[in-house]
């Protein structure tokens, strides 16, 4: 299986690249037309949700810095 990489952009979208599919809540697949890179909205302002259209500019403040999650609950 090919690797999928998700990059959390500071003050912006989630960039998804690699081999992936995106489905809606009912399991229907979005037609990505062969794209291996898309950006997903995380500000809620995009008119093209779930995809980013750049509407976040000036409206989203998040400094993307990686950290470790706490241990998984058993």
N, CA and C atoms as a LAMMPS dump frame, in Angstrom:
ITEM: TIMESTEP
0
ITEM: NUMBER OF ATOMS
222
ITEM: BOX BOUNDS ff ff ff
-5.0000000000000000e+02 5.0000000000000000e+02
-5.0000000000000000e+02 5.0000000000000000e+02
-5.0000000000000000e+02 5.0000000000000000e+02
ITEM: ATOMS id mol type element x y z
1 1 1 N 0.841 -1.182 0
2 1 2 C 0 0 0
3 1 3 C 0.888 1.248 0
4 2 1 N 0.56 2.209 -0.829
5 2 2 C 1.318 3.465 -0.911
6 2 3 C 1.058 4.316 0.328
7 3 1 N 2.002 5.169 0.634
8 3 2 C 1.904 6.04 1.796
9 3 3 C 1.029 7.242 1.495
10 4 1 N 0.214 7.614 2.485
11 4 2 C -0.552 8.846 2.43
12 4 3 C 0.044 9.789 3.452
13 5 1 N 0.315 11.006 3.037
14 5 2 C 0.896 12.007 3.929
15 5 3 C -0.112 13.132 4.117
16 6 1 N -0.367 13.498 5.378
17 6 2 C -1.255 14.619 5.694
18 6 3 C -0.416 15.674 6.406
19 7 1 N -0.391 16.864 5.845
20 7 2 C 0.364 17.973 6.42
21 7 3 C -0.618 18.987 6.987
22 8 1 N -0.455 19.317 8.276
23 8 2 C -1.266 20.35 8.91
24 8 3 C -0.558 21.679 8.672
25 9 1 N -1.127 22.503 7.82
26 9 2 C -0.519 23.789 7.488
27 9 3 C -0.848 24.826 8.547
28 10 1 N 0.16 25.589 8.976
29 10 2 C -0.098 26.695 9.889
30 10 3 C -1.057 27.67 9.227
31 11 1 N -2.068 28.096 9.987
32 11 2 C -3.058 29.065 9.496
33 11 3 C -3.714 28.637 8.192
34 12 1 N -3.89 27.334 8.004
35 12 2 C -4.46 26.893 6.733
36 12 3 C -5.051 25.508 6.753
37 13 1 N -5.009 24.899 5.607
38 13 2 C -5.697 23.645 5.328
39 13 3 C -4.917 22.414 5.786
40 14 1 N -5.542 21.266 5.569
41 14 2 C -4.88 19.973 5.709
42 14 3 C -4.534 19.521 4.293
43 15 1 N -3.264 19.357 4.008
44 15 2 C -2.807 18.937 2.685
45 15 3 C -2.671 17.418 2.697
46 16 1 N -3.386 16.75 1.818
47 16 2 C -3.376 15.288 1.734
48 16 3 C -2.732 14.906 0.414
49 17 1 N -1.704 14.058 0.493
50 17 2 C -1.046 13.636 -0.745
51 17 3 C -0.686 12.164 -0.678
52 18 1 N -0.708 11.541 -1.845
53 18 2 C -0.386 10.123 -1.933
54 18 3 C -1.539 9.344 -2.537
55 19 1 N -1.717 8.134 -2.041
56 19 2 C -2.777 7.25 -2.512
57 19 3 C -3.901 7.279 -1.474
58 20 1 N -5.035 7.856 -1.815
59 20 2 C -6.138 8.002 -0.856
60 20 3 C -7.456 8.12 -1.599
61 21 1 N -8.54 7.961 -0.852
62 21 2 C -9.863 8.282 -1.349
63 21 3 C -10.56 9.073 -0.253
64 22 1 N -11.503 9.905 -0.635
65 22 2 C -12.272 10.697 0.316
66 22 3 C -13.736 10.345 0.109
67 23 1 N -14.408 10.005 1.199
68 23 2 C -15.815 9.618 1.124
69 23 3 C -16.651 10.524 2.02
70 24 1 N -17.959 10.65 1.691
71 24 2 C -18.868 11.431 2.518
72 24 3 C -19.44 10.558 3.638
73 25 1 N -20.323 11.118 4.442
74 25 2 C -20.872 10.41 5.603
75 25 3 C -21.637 9.139 5.217
76 26 1 N -22.136 9.07 3.988
77 26 2 C -22.859 7.88 3.526
78 26 3 C -21.94 6.878 2.825
79 27 1 N -20.652 7.186 2.737
80 27 2 C -19.703 6.285 2.096
81 27 3 C -19.531 6.507 0.611
82 28 1 N -20.149 7.564 0.059
83 28 2 C -19.995 7.88 -1.361
84 28 3 C -18.64 8.534 -1.6
85 29 1 N -17.961 8.099 -2.639
86 29 2 C -16.621 8.596 -2.951
87 29 3 C -16.68 9.891 -3.75
88 30 1 N -15.877 10.873 -3.326
89 30 2 C -15.72 12.113 -4.097
90 30 3 C -14.907 11.805 -5.336
91 31 1 N -15.294 12.36 -6.474
92 31 2 C -14.558 12.18 -7.725
93 31 3 C -13.37 13.128 -7.769
94 32 1 N -12.191 12.619 -7.518
95 32 2 C -10.994 13.457 -7.437
96 32 3 C -10.294 13.613 -8.779
97 33 1 N -10.808 12.993 -9.816
98 33 2 C -10.284 13.138 -11.177
99 33 3 C -8.788 12.862 -11.261
100 34 1 N -8.324 11.837 -10.538
101 34 2 C -6.935 11.42 -10.623
102 34 3 C -5.958 12.199 -9.761
103 35 1 N -6.46 13.141 -8.96
104 35 2 C -5.556 13.932 -8.117
105 35 3 C -4.903 13.056 -7.054
106 36 1 N -3.64 13.32 -6.795
107 36 2 C -2.916 12.66 -5.714
108 36 3 C -2.537 13.677 -4.642
109 37 1 N -3.076 14.889 -4.757
110 37 2 C -2.852 15.943 -3.779
111 37 3 C -4.095 16.829 -3.737
112 38 1 N -4.672 16.993 -2.546
113 38 2 C -5.781 17.926 -2.328
114 38 3 C -5.563 18.619 -0.986
115 39 1 N -6.22 19.743 -0.806
116 39 2 C -6.199 20.433 0.477
117 39 3 C -7.614 20.455 1.029
118 40 1 N -7.748 20.058 2.288
119 40 2 C -9.054 20 2.938
120 40 3 C -9.237 21.202 3.858
121 41 1 N -10.433 21.772 3.841
122 41 2 C -10.778 22.921 4.663
123 41 3 C -10.838 22.507 6.128
124 42 1 N -10.298 23.354 7.002
125 42 2 C -10.475 23.125 8.425
126 42 3 C -10.961 24.377 9.144
127 43 1 N -11.257 25.441 8.379
128 43 2 C -11.762 26.669 8.99
129 43 3 C -13.275 26.755 8.918
130 44 1 N -13.881 25.99 7.999
131 44 2 C -15.33 26.007 7.841
132 44 3 C -15.851 27.098 6.915
133 45 1 N -14.972 27.898 6.321
134 45 2 C -15.404 29.026 5.489
135 45 3 C -15.416 28.732 3.991
136 46 1 N -14.828 27.614 3.568
137 46 2 C -14.736 27.297 2.147
138 46 3 C -16.111 27.123 1.53
139 47 1 N -16.275 27.626 0.321
140 47 2 C -17.513 27.418 -0.433
141 47 3 C -17.445 26.109 -1.212
142 48 1 N -16.341 25.399 -1.084
143 48 2 C -16.1 24.156 -1.81
144 48 3 C -15.81 23.024 -0.828
145 49 1 N -16.406 23.083 0.391
146 49 2 C -16.143 22.079 1.421
147 49 3 C -16.453 20.682 0.903
148 50 1 N -15.674 19.698 1.239
149 50 2 C -14.634 19.678 2.252
150 50 3 C -13.291 20.192 1.76
151 51 1 N -13.224 20.684 0.529
152 51 2 C -11.963 21.113 -0.044
153 51 3 C -11.709 22.593 0.255
154 52 1 N -10.449 22.937 0.391
155 52 2 C -10.04 24.305 0.71
156 52 3 C -10.125 25.179 -0.541
157 53 1 N -10.652 26.401 -0.371
158 53 2 C -10.649 27.365 -1.467
159 53 3 C -9.892 28.647 -1.095
160 54 1 N -9.17 28.609 0.035
161 54 2 C -8.371 29.756 0.449
162 54 3 C -9.118 30.757 1.309
163 55 1 N -10.382 30.495 1.634
164 55 2 C -11.182 31.432 2.431
165 55 3 C -10.636 31.647 3.836
166 56 1 N -9.76 30.772 4.297
167 56 2 C -9.216 30.863 5.652
168 56 3 C -8.282 32.055 5.829
169 57 1 N -7.769 32.596 4.749
170 57 2 C -6.769 33.672 4.851
171 57 3 C -7.285 34.802 5.738
172 58 1 N -6.566 35.053 6.823
173 58 2 C -6.931 36.107 7.76
174 58 3 C -7.991 35.719 8.769
175 59 1 N -8.474 34.459 8.715
176 59 2 C -9.542 34.017 9.611
177 59 3 C -9.17 32.82 10.472
178 60 1 N -8.001 32.269 10.29
179 60 2 C -7.612 31.059 11.016
180 60 3 C -6.223 31.265 11.59
181 61 1 N -6.123 31.143 12.898
182 61 2 C -4.819 31.258 13.549
183 61 3 C -4.504 29.955 14.258
184 62 1 N -3.565 29.228 13.704
185 62 2 C -3.122 27.981 14.313
186 62 3 C -1.69 27.735 13.895
187 63 1 N -0.801 27.676 14.86
188 63 2 C 0.597 27.398 14.59
189 63 3 C 0.777 25.885 14.624
190 64 1 N 0.947 25.268 13.484
191 64 2 C 1.032 23.813 13.388
192 64 3 C 2.395 23.326 13.873
193 65 1 N 2.421 22.738 15.064
194 65 2 C 3.636 22.175 15.66
195 65 3 C 3.276 20.774 16.145
196 66 1 N 4.014 19.782 15.685
197 66 2 C 3.73 18.392 16.044
198 66 3 C 3.961 18.127 17.537
199 67 1 N 3.178 17.221 18.107
200 67 2 C 3.318 16.803 19.496
201 67 3 C 2.85 15.36 19.629
202 68 1 N 3.173 14.739 20.747
203 68 2 C 2.762 13.356 21
204 68 3 C 1.419 13.339 21.722
205 69 1 N 0.524 12.49 21.262
206 69 2 C -0.75 12.279 21.94
207 69 3 C -0.493 11.494 23.23
208 70 1 N -1.407 11.598 24.208
209 70 2 C -1.25 10.755 25.389
210 70 3 C -1.449 9.288 25.007
211 71 1 N -0.998 8.364 25.869
212 71 2 C -1.161 6.941 25.549
213 71 3 C -2.62 6.587 25.24
214 72 1 N -2.786 5.641 24.343
215 72 2 C -4.105 5.167 23.952
216 72 3 C -4.78 4.483 25.134
217 73 1 N -6.077 4.797 25.345
218 73 2 C -6.82 4.158 26.451
219 73 3 C -7.133 2.721 26.089
220 74 1 N -7.058 1.86 27.062
221 74 2 C -7.314 0.432 26.836
222 74 3 C -8.606 -0.001 27.447
